Amino acid sequence: MKTQLVIFGLTGDLGQRKLLPALDDLLNQKHLKPTDLEVIGISRREIDASDILAHSLGDEAESSKLSSILKFHQMNLADLDDYISLKKYLSQDKKTQILLYLSVPPTSAAKISELAGKAGLNSPNVKILFEKPFGINLTSAESFLEATHEYFPESQILRVDHYLAKKSVRNLTSIFEKNDILRQTLALRQITSIEIIASEKIDIEGRGIFYEQTGVLRDFIQGHLMEILAVILSKGSNDLRNARAEALENILSVVDTAVQARRAQYIGYRTEAQSPKSIVETFADIQLFSNDENWKNIPIHLISGKALNSKKSQIIIHFVKNKPGLRIDLAEQPSDMQPYAQAFLDAINGNSDYFVSQREILASWRIFDEILKDWAFSGEEGLITYQKGIDWQNI
């Protein structure tokens, strides 16, 4: 099947740093044929595709198979007539699959989906892909979902969380279902706690404006780590999205924010963010519990932070005394397909299993919305500080 991949925001940081290299890799590894794919970047100004490729791929740009299938289409993103023109520009063959990939902020994404829908760019052969974040709290998430559903049904919407495209995360289902030791310890109530950790050595790297709007809870925990948790807790099913959603819907609301939602900020953040009174967290440790019979009363910690002593993504399962813990490393291996390459391949092949459903988004925000409200009400109370380069266990 021929696919036209239309990418809004391709000239941005994510587009050049991740999306174009991912597509280049798919073509190089022969997962896709250049004859079956056309990539169309949307831009407000005239763009030379070769310049963008050179900036993204460096010396490999000239030999890239992308060079023959990448082009740019200039349009005003706020003008309905330009969307009508885009529809005419794209293939009129209903057998051609059209993927609209929106690598833009949520407010822009909602408007683009509205105008695309009004222009008739929502026929059954069209799917629209959204990048996280899917809102900044429960209310905005509900508004975003409502707006994007106005012209596109859920079956035509694919929401990208690149963590779900990681091979190591996808393998978790089989690890927890088929590992005899894990199944036995769970059945015998010998698991005492679980930690899902994503620590980074880097600080905010000058992205103060962005980070002031997010913090580590919105940036990492509410999306990435909750999806990992959903994969771990989900029961075997042919419908992976509903299984993950059910797992998240079984998570109990936080009872005591002071105990279950620890937050901290590294020393020097306020200066870097140019926000002298900022209470934005750069580290958080959220303790959750599931109402699922298999996982009841087992504390689950979602832990993430910046400017720590090491970069790691891992799951640690703690057992009863005298049993060593189990560590599952989630770091990408050189042989693994790039997460965004996997996401593109899934979208093109019609596999929606590892895209985020509406139910998952709402279930996650139900938990974290209350935490954010409590933190905002508490102000600096409960916000501790830490030195850069510290081990998270010492915070």
ZALO-610386 format. One record per residue (C-alpha): z, y, x; residue number from 1; residue in three letters. Coordinates in steps of 0.05 Angstrom, whole numbers, plus 5000, padded with zeros to 4 digits. Example, Ala and Ser with C-alpha at 12.3 -4.5 7.8 and 13.67 -1.06 7.14 Angstrom:
// residues 2
<<5156; 4910; 5246>; 1; "ALA">;
<<5143; 4979; 5273>; 2; "SER">;
This chain:
// residues 395
<<5000; 5000; 5000>; 1; "MET">;
<<4982; 5069; 5025>; 2; "LYS">;
<<5042; 5116; 5032>; 3; "THR">;
<<5043; 5192; 5037>; 4; "GLN">;
<<5109; 5214; 5066>; 5; "LEU">;
<<5121; 5287; 5050>; 6; "VAL">;
<<5179; 5316; 5091>; 7; "ILE">;
<<5212; 5382; 5073>; 8; "PHE">;
<<5250; 5410; 5133>; 9; "GLY">;
<<5212; 5370; 5185>; 10; "LEU">;
<<5213; 5428; 5234>; 11; "THR">;
<<5290; 5431; 5231>; 12; "GLY">;
<<5339; 5398; 5278>; 13; "ASP">;
<<5344; 5332; 5241>; 14; "LEU">;
<<5269; 5327; 5233>; 15; "GLY">;
<<5253; 5337; 5306>; 16; "GLN">;
<<5313; 5300; 5335>; 17; "ARG">;
<<5315; 5240; 5289>; 18; "LYS">;
<<5260; 5235; 5236>; 19; "LEU">;
<<5198; 5242; 5280>; 20; "LEU">;
<<5225; 5195; 5335>; 21; "PRO">;
<<5242; 5144; 5280>; 22; "ALA">;
<<5172; 5146; 5252>; 23; "LEU">;
<<5142; 5141; 5322>; 24; "ASP">;
<<5185; 5080; 5335>; 25; "ASP">;
<<5163; 5046; 5271>; 26; "LEU">;
<<5090; 5055; 5290>; 27; "LEU">;
<<5101; 5033; 5362>; 28; "ASN">;
<<5138; 4971; 5341>; 29; "GLN">;
<<5082; 4957; 5290>; 30; "LYS">;
<<5129; 4957; 5230>; 31; "HIS">;
<<5079; 5006; 5200>; 32; "LEU">;
<<5004; 5014; 5210>; 33; "LYS">;
<<4975; 5085; 5220>; 34; "PRO">;
<<4922; 5067; 5169>; 35; "THR">;
<<4975; 5056; 5116>; 36; "ASP">;
<<5015; 5120; 5128>; 37; "LEU">;
<<5004; 5195; 5125>; 38; "GLU">;
<<5061; 5242; 5145>; 39; "VAL">;
<<5059; 5312; 5116>; 40; "ILE">;
<<5108; 5364; 5139>; 41; "GLY">;
<<5122; 5422; 5092>; 42; "ILE">;
<<5132; 5491; 5124>; 43; "SER">;
<<5135; 5563; 5102>; 44; "ARG">;
<<5089; 5585; 5159>; 45; "ARG">;
<<5028; 5557; 5194>; 46; "GLU">;
<<5049; 5501; 5241>; 47; "ILE">;
<<5012; 5465; 5296>; 48; "ASP">;
<<5030; 5391; 5289>; 49; "ALA">;
<<5018; 5378; 5363>; 50; "SER">;
<<5070; 5431; 5382>; 51; "ASP">;
<<5123; 5400; 5338>; 52; "ILE">;
<<5108; 5330; 5365>; 53; "LEU">;
<<5112; 5355; 5437>; 54; "ALA">;
<<5179; 5387; 5423>; 55; "HIS">;
<<5205; 5324; 5389>; 56; "SER">;
<<5176; 5268; 5433>; 57; "LEU">;
<<5164; 5304; 5499>; 58; "GLY">;
<<5115; 5269; 5546>; 59; "ASP">;
<<5104; 5213; 5496>; 60; "GLU">;
<<5074; 5260; 5444>; 61; "ALA">;
<<5002; 5255; 5468>; 62; "GLU">;
<<5000; 5179; 5464>; 63; "SER">;
<<5040; 5175; 5399>; 64; "SER">;
<<5006; 5143; 5340>; 65; "LYS">;
<<5037; 5198; 5298>; 66; "LEU">;
<<4988; 5249; 5327>; 67; "SER">;
<<4932; 5222; 5284>; 68; "SER">;
<<4971; 5219; 5218>; 69; "ILE">;
<<5017; 5280; 5222>; 70; "LEU">;
<<4996; 5345; 5189>; 71; "LYS">;
<<5030; 5405; 5160>; 72; "PHE">;
<<5022; 5438; 5092>; 73; "HIS">;
<<5042; 5511; 5085>; 74; "GLN">;
<<5076; 5533; 5020>; 75; "MET">;
<<5129; 5578; 4990>; 76; "ASN">;
<<5187; 5532; 4970>; 77; "LEU">;
<<5207; 5579; 4913>; 78; "ALA">;
<<5137; 5584; 4882>; 79; "ASP">;
<<5120; 5535; 4826>; 80; "LEU">;
<<5045; 5547; 4837>; 81; "ASP">;
<<5052; 5522; 4908>; 82; "ASP">;
<<5081; 5457; 4883>; 83; "TYR">;
<<5023; 5450; 4835>; 84; "ILE">;
<<4976; 5461; 4895>; 85; "SER">;
<<5015; 5409; 4935>; 86; "LEU">;
<<5005; 5359; 4879>; 87; "LYS">;
<<4930; 5371; 4881>; 88; "LYS">;
<<4932; 5365; 4957>; 89; "TYR">;
<<4964; 5296; 4954>; 90; "LEU">;
<<4928; 5233; 4934>; 91; "SER">;
<<4910; 5226; 4861>; 92; "GLN">;
<<4906; 5150; 4868>; 93; "ASP">;
<<4965; 5122; 4828>; 94; "LYS">;
<<4966; 5063; 4876>; 95; "LYS">;
<<4986; 5109; 4933>; 96; "THR">;
<<5061; 5115; 4941>; 97; "GLN">;
<<5087; 5185; 4951>; 98; "ILE">;
<<5156; 5196; 4983>; 99; "LEU">;
<<5186; 5265; 4981>; 100; "LEU">;
<<5238; 5269; 5036>; 101; "TYR">;
<<5284; 5330; 5030>; 102; "LEU">;
<<5317; 5344; 5097>; 103; "SER">;
<<5346; 5409; 5071>; 104; "VAL">;
<<5415; 5434; 5046>; 105; "PRO">;
<<5438; 5410; 4976>; 106; "PRO">;
<<5424; 5477; 4941>; 107; "THR">;
<<5353; 5477; 4968>; 108; "SER">;
<<5344; 5404; 4951>; 109; "ALA">;
<<5363; 5414; 4879>; 110; "ALA">;
<<5314; 5471; 4872>; 111; "LYS">;
<<5258; 5433; 4906>; 112; "ILE">;
<<5268; 5373; 4861>; 113; "SER">;
<<5266; 5419; 4800>; 114; "GLU">;
<<5201; 5453; 4820>; 115; "LEU">;
<<5169; 5387; 4841>; 116; "ALA">;
<<5187; 5359; 4773>; 117; "GLY">;
<<5160; 5419; 4736>; 118; "LYS">;
<<5095; 5412; 4776>; 119; "ALA">;
<<5088; 5340; 4754>; 120; "GLY">;
<<5105; 5312; 4823>; 121; "LEU">;
<<5150; 5260; 4791>; 122; "ASN">;
<<5102; 5207; 4766>; 123; "SER">;
<<5124; 5133; 4773>; 124; "PRO">;
<<5090; 5127; 4842>; 125; "ASN">;
<<5134; 5183; 4869>; 126; "VAL">;
<<5204; 5174; 4898>; 127; "LYS">;
<<5248; 5230; 4923>; 128; "ILE">;
<<5297; 5222; 4981>; 129; "LEU">;
<<5359; 5265; 4991>; 130; "PHE">;
<<5401; 5275; 5053>; 131; "GLU">;
<<5477; 5280; 5050>; 132; "LYS">;
<<5520; 5317; 5034>; 133; "PRO">;
<<5515; 5304; 4960>; 134; "PHE">;
<<5560; 5361; 4941>; 135; "GLY">;
<<5623; 5391; 4974>; 136; "ILE">;
<<5671; 5369; 4919>; 137; "ASN">;
<<5671; 5331; 4853>; 138; "LEU">;
<<5646; 5389; 4811>; 139; "THR">;
<<5588; 5407; 4858>; 140; "SER">;
<<5570; 5333; 4865>; 141; "ALA">;
<<5566; 5326; 4789>; 142; "GLU">;
<<5523; 5389; 4785>; 143; "SER">;
<<5478; 5365; 4841>; 144; "PHE">;
<<5468; 5297; 4808>; 145; "LEU">;
<<5454; 5329; 4740>; 146; "GLU">;
<<5404; 5377; 4770>; 147; "ALA">;
<<5366; 5324; 4808>; 148; "THR">;
<<5365; 5277; 4748>; 149; "HIS">;
<<5331; 5329; 4704>; 150; "GLU">;
<<5262; 5308; 4728>; 151; "TYR">;
<<5275; 5244; 4767>; 152; "PHE">;
<<5308; 5182; 4739>; 153; "PRO">;
<<5358; 5144; 4783>; 154; "GLU">;
<<5305; 5091; 4797>; 155; "SER">;
<<5262; 5143; 4832>; 156; "GLN">;
<<5319; 5173; 4873>; 157; "ILE">;
<<5339; 5149; 4942>; 158; "LEU">;
<<5400; 5181; 4975>; 159; "ARG">;
<<5403; 5172; 5050>; 160; "VAL">;
<<5467; 5157; 5088>; 161; "ASP">;
<<5442; 5134; 5156>; 162; "HIS">;
<<5506; 5094; 5168>; 163; "TYR">;
<<5482; 5045; 5114>; 164; "LEU">;
<<5419; 5036; 5154>; 165; "ALA">;
<<5457; 5013; 5216>; 166; "LYS">;
<<5448; 4940; 5232>; 167; "LYS">;
<<5522; 4933; 5250>; 168; "SER">;
<<5543; 4960; 5182>; 169; "VAL">;
<<5495; 4916; 5143>; 170; "ARG">;
<<5522; 4856; 5180>; 171; "ASN">;
<<5592; 4869; 5154>; 172; "LEU">;
<<5578; 4835; 5088>; 173; "THR">;
<<5562; 4769; 5121>; 174; "SER">;
<<5619; 4777; 5171>; 175; "ILE">;
<<5671; 4784; 5116>; 176; "PHE">;
<<5640; 4732; 5070>; 177; "GLU">;
<<5624; 4678; 5121>; 178; "LYS">;
<<5678; 4686; 5174>; 179; "ASN">;
<<5726; 4628; 5160>; 180; "ASP">;
<<5784; 4661; 5197>; 181; "ILE">;
<<5778; 4726; 5158>; 182; "LEU">;
<<5772; 4689; 5091>; 183; "ARG">;
<<5833; 4647; 5107>; 184; "GLN">;
<<5876; 4705; 5131>; 185; "THR">;
<<5857; 4745; 5070>; 186; "LEU">;
<<5872; 4687; 5023>; 187; "ALA">;
<<5940; 4676; 5058>; 188; "LEU">;
<<5957; 4750; 5056>; 189; "ARG">;
<<5960; 4753; 5131>; 190; "GLN">;
<<5922; 4819; 5139>; 191; "ILE">;
<<5971; 4876; 5147>; 192; "THR">;
<<5924; 4935; 5152>; 193; "SER">;
<<5853; 4957; 5167>; 194; "ILE">;
<<5829; 5017; 5207>; 195; "GLU">;
<<5758; 5044; 5203>; 196; "ILE">;
<<5749; 5093; 5261>; 197; "ILE">;
<<5695; 5142; 5281>; 198; "ALA">;
<<5718; 5185; 5339>; 199; "SER">;
<<5677; 5234; 5378>; 200; "GLU">;
<<5685; 5266; 5447>; 201; "LYS">;
<<5644; 5327; 5429>; 202; "ILE">;
<<5674; 5388; 5395>; 203; "ASP">;
<<5638; 5429; 5343>; 204; "ILE">;
<<5587; 5452; 5395>; 205; "GLU">;
<<5579; 5522; 5368>; 206; "GLY">;
<<5568; 5499; 5296>; 207; "ARG">;
<<5627; 5539; 5270>; 208; "GLY">;
<<5594; 5565; 5207>; 209; "ILE">;
<<5574; 5494; 5187>; 210; "PHE">;
<<5641; 5463; 5204>; 211; "TYR">;
<<5680; 5517; 5167>; 212; "GLU">;
<<5645; 5493; 5104>; 213; "GLN">;
<<5656; 5419; 5116>; 214; "THR">;
<<5712; 5395; 5162>; 215; "GLY">;
<<5716; 5323; 5184>; 216; "VAL">;
<<5734; 5297; 5115>; 217; "LEU">;
<<5671; 5323; 5083>; 218; "ARG">;
<<5628; 5313; 5145>; 219; "ASP">;
<<5646; 5241; 5161>; 220; "PHE">;
<<5700; 5208; 5120>; 221; "ILE">;
<<5679; 5221; 5048>; 222; "GLN">;
<<5609; 5195; 5062>; 223; "GLY">;
<<5600; 5151; 5123>; 224; "HIS">;
<<5668; 5118; 5127>; 225; "LEU">;
<<5675; 5108; 5052>; 226; "MET">;
<<5608; 5072; 5052>; 227; "GLU">;
<<5631; 5026; 5108>; 228; "ILE">;
<<5694; 5013; 5067>; 229; "LEU">;
<<5652; 4998; 5006>; 230; "ALA">;
<<5611; 4947; 5045>; 231; "VAL">;
<<5675; 4913; 5070>; 232; "ILE">;
<<5708; 4909; 5001>; 233; "LEU">;
<<5647; 4892; 4960>; 234; "SER">;
<<5640; 4822; 4933>; 235; "LYS">;
<<5578; 4780; 4943>; 236; "GLY">;
<<5524; 4803; 4896>; 237; "SER">;
<<5449; 4809; 4891>; 238; "ASN">;
<<5460; 4881; 4868>; 239; "ASP">;
<<5490; 4912; 4931>; 240; "LEU">;
<<5493; 4983; 4904>; 241; "ARG">;
<<5533; 4964; 4843>; 242; "ASN">;
<<5578; 4919; 4885>; 243; "ALA">;
<<5594; 4978; 4931>; 244; "ARG">;
<<5605; 5024; 4872>; 245; "ALA">;
<<5653; 4974; 4840>; 246; "GLU">;
<<5691; 4969; 4906>; 247; "ALA">;
<<5699; 5044; 4910>; 248; "LEU">;
<<5719; 5049; 4837>; 249; "GLU">;
<<5776; 5001; 4853>; 250; "ASN">;
<<5805; 5049; 4905>; 251; "ILE">;
<<5870; 5079; 4879>; 252; "LEU">;
<<5881; 5154; 4878>; 253; "SER">;
<<5923; 5182; 4934>; 254; "VAL">;
<<5995; 5189; 4909>; 255; "VAL">;
<<6027; 5229; 4965>; 256; "ASP">;
<<5978; 5273; 5005>; 257; "THR">;
<<6031; 5290; 5057>; 258; "ALA">;
<<6039; 5217; 5075>; 259; "VAL">;
<<5970; 5188; 5060>; 260; "GLN">;
<<5925; 5245; 5083>; 261; "ALA">;
<<5943; 5269; 5153>; 262; "ARG">;
<<5902; 5326; 5182>; 263; "ARG">;
<<5898; 5362; 5248>; 264; "ALA">;
<<5857; 5414; 5285>; 265; "GLN">;
<<5843; 5415; 5360>; 266; "TYR">;
<<5870; 5474; 5399>; 267; "ILE">;
<<5815; 5525; 5411>; 268; "GLY">;
<<5777; 5509; 5347>; 269; "TYR">;
<<5793; 5575; 5314>; 270; "ARG">;
<<5765; 5613; 5373>; 271; "THR">;
<<5702; 5570; 5375>; 272; "GLU">;
<<5692; 5577; 5300>; 273; "ALA">;
<<5709; 5651; 5303>; 274; "GLN">;
<<5758; 5640; 5246>; 275; "SER">;
<<5829; 5661; 5269>; 276; "PRO">;
<<5865; 5634; 5208>; 277; "LYS">;
<<5822; 5572; 5195>; 278; "SER">;
<<5857; 5512; 5165>; 279; "ILE">;
<<5795; 5467; 5171>; 280; "VAL">;
<<5812; 5398; 5197>; 281; "GLU">;
<<5777; 5369; 5258>; 282; "THR">;
<<5816; 5304; 5252>; 283; "PHE">;
<<5840; 5265; 5192>; 284; "ALA">;
<<5873; 5198; 5178>; 285; "ASP">;
<<5868; 5179; 5105>; 286; "ILE">;
<<5907; 5119; 5079>; 287; "GLN">;
<<5878; 5085; 5018>; 288; "LEU">;
<<5894; 5024; 4976>; 289; "PHE">;
<<5850; 4980; 4932>; 290; "SER">;
<<5867; 4954; 4864>; 291; "ASN">;
<<5824; 4893; 4878>; 292; "ASP">;
<<5867; 4830; 4876>; 293; "GLU">;
<<5840; 4807; 4944>; 294; "ASN">;
<<5859; 4873; 4979>; 295; "TRP">;
<<5920; 4896; 4939>; 296; "LYS">;
<<5976; 4927; 4980>; 297; "ASN">;
<<5936; 4926; 5045>; 298; "ILE">;
<<5934; 4997; 5074>; 299; "PRO">;
<<5865; 5019; 5095>; 300; "ILE">;
<<5859; 5078; 5143>; 301; "HIS">;
<<5796; 5120; 5149>; 302; "LEU">;
<<5802; 5157; 5214>; 303; "ILE">;
<<5755; 5208; 5245>; 304; "SER">;
<<5759; 5267; 5292>; 305; "GLY">;
<<5725; 5311; 5342>; 306; "LYS">;
<<5743; 5329; 5415>; 307; "ALA">;
<<5779; 5262; 5425>; 308; "LEU">;
<<5782; 5220; 5488>; 309; "ASN">;
<<5724; 5174; 5471>; 310; "SER">;
<<5665; 5163; 5425>; 311; "LYS">;
<<5673; 5100; 5384>; 312; "LYS">;
<<5656; 5070; 5317>; 313; "SER">;
<<5696; 5009; 5301>; 314; "GLN">;
<<5737; 4970; 5251>; 315; "ILE">;
<<5805; 4942; 5271>; 316; "ILE">;
<<5837; 4889; 5228>; 317; "ILE">;
<<5912; 4879; 5240>; 318; "HIS">;
<<5944; 4812; 5224>; 319; "PHE">;
<<6016; 4790; 5216>; 320; "VAL">;
<<6059; 4784; 5278>; 321; "LYS">;
<<6038; 4738; 5335>; 322; "ASN">;
<<5964; 4742; 5315>; 323; "LYS">;
<<5917; 4787; 5356>; 324; "PRO">;
<<5879; 4840; 5318>; 325; "GLY">;
<<5804; 4835; 5306>; 326; "LEU">;
<<5758; 4891; 5330>; 327; "ARG">;
<<5688; 4899; 5302>; 328; "ILE">;
<<5645; 4947; 5342>; 329; "ASP">;
<<5596; 4988; 5301>; 330; "LEU">;
<<5561; 5022; 5359>; 331; "ALA">;
<<5486; 5017; 5359>; 332; "GLU">;
<<5455; 4968; 5409>; 333; "GLN">;
<<5391; 4984; 5448>; 334; "PRO">;
<<5355; 4929; 5410>; 335; "SER">;
<<5375; 4955; 5341>; 336; "ASP">;
<<5325; 4993; 5299>; 337; "MET">;
<<5341; 5067; 5295>; 338; "GLN">;
<<5380; 5080; 5230>; 339; "PRO">;
<<5329; 5131; 5205>; 340; "TYR">;
<<5272; 5084; 5222>; 341; "ALA">;
<<5306; 5031; 5179>; 342; "GLN">;
<<5317; 5081; 5123>; 343; "ALA">;
<<5243; 5100; 5124>; 344; "PHE">;
<<5222; 5027; 5125>; 345; "LEU">;
<<5267; 5010; 5067>; 346; "ASP">;
<<5240; 5068; 5026>; 347; "ALA">;
<<5168; 5050; 5041>; 348; "ILE">;
<<5180; 4976; 5025>; 349; "ASN">;
<<5216; 4993; 4960>; 350; "GLY">;
<<5284; 4966; 4982>; 351; "ASN">;
<<5338; 5011; 4951>; 352; "SER">;
<<5398; 4966; 4969>; 353; "ASP">;
<<5423; 5011; 5024>; 354; "TYR">;
<<5414; 5078; 4992>; 355; "PHE">;
<<5473; 5112; 4958>; 356; "VAL">;
<<5479; 5107; 4883>; 357; "SER">;
<<5506; 5159; 4835>; 358; "GLN">;
<<5566; 5115; 4820>; 359; "ARG">;
<<5585; 5111; 4894>; 360; "GLU">;
<<5582; 5187; 4902>; 361; "ILE">;
<<5626; 5201; 4841>; 362; "LEU">;
<<5676; 5146; 4859>; 363; "ALA">;
<<5684; 5173; 4929>; 364; "SER">;
<<5692; 5246; 4907>; 365; "TRP">;
<<5744; 5225; 4855>; 366; "ARG">;
<<5789; 5205; 4913>; 367; "ILE">;
<<5776; 5262; 4961>; 368; "PHE">;
<<5771; 5319; 4912>; 369; "ASP">;
<<5846; 5316; 4900>; 370; "GLU">;
<<5861; 5313; 4974>; 371; "ILE">;
<<5820; 5375; 4988>; 372; "LEU">;
<<5854; 5412; 4931>; 373; "LYS">;
<<5923; 5394; 4958>; 374; "ASP">;
<<5903; 5416; 5028>; 375; "TRP">;
<<5877; 5482; 5003>; 376; "ALA">;
<<5941; 5494; 4964>; 377; "PHE">;
<<5985; 5476; 5023>; 378; "SER">;
<<5949; 5522; 5071>; 379; "GLY">;
<<5974; 5512; 5143>; 380; "GLU">;
<<6032; 5468; 5120>; 381; "GLU">;
<<6019; 5398; 5145>; 382; "GLY">;
<<5962; 5419; 5192>; 383; "LEU">;
<<5981; 5399; 5262>; 384; "ILE">;
<<5945; 5415; 5327>; 385; "THR">;
<<5923; 5371; 5385>; 386; "TYR">;
<<5895; 5380; 5455>; 387; "GLN">;
<<5822; 5363; 5468>; 388; "LYS">;
<<5812; 5296; 5500>; 389; "GLY">;
<<5873; 5263; 5468>; 390; "ILE">;
<<5873; 5191; 5441>; 391; "ASP">;
<<5873; 5194; 5366>; 392; "TRP">;
<<5933; 5147; 5363>; 393; "GLN">;
<<5975; 5202; 5396>; 394; "ASN">;
<<5960; 5254; 5342>; 395; "ILE">;
